[in-house]
Amino acid sequence: MFNFTVLYNNEPGKFTFYYKGVRLNINNANVTFVPNSGMTAGEIKTLASQMPGSQTDHVWMIDTNIWYNGAWRPFNGTRFPIPSPYFGNIGLSQWDIGIWDKYCYS
């Protein structure tokens, strides 16, 4: 399981990035905007790429949280509202989100 954390203003005016609780040694560029939303998602570059997950073995984003109004809260985001012929997604709970490629059967 992957464990990524992105924090805003953990260091004043910067984003900081963590993987499995360890800070990544990458350029933590100065923020030129104040974020006002969050997203948990899978991504492909073209339809020739494959989305992680299959019809029978979804990729899960577990324990997704967002910090706002001074506290960590369940992400509980709205799923993409338009049905896709290529990709599937499911919200198992207010924290857990599954994605998959509809053309992958394994």
Secondary structure, DSSP 8 states (H G I E B T S, - for coil): ---EEEEESSSTTBEEEEETTEE--S---B-SS-----------SSTTS--S--SSS-EEE-S-EEEETTEEEE------SS--SSEEEEESSSS-EEEEETT---
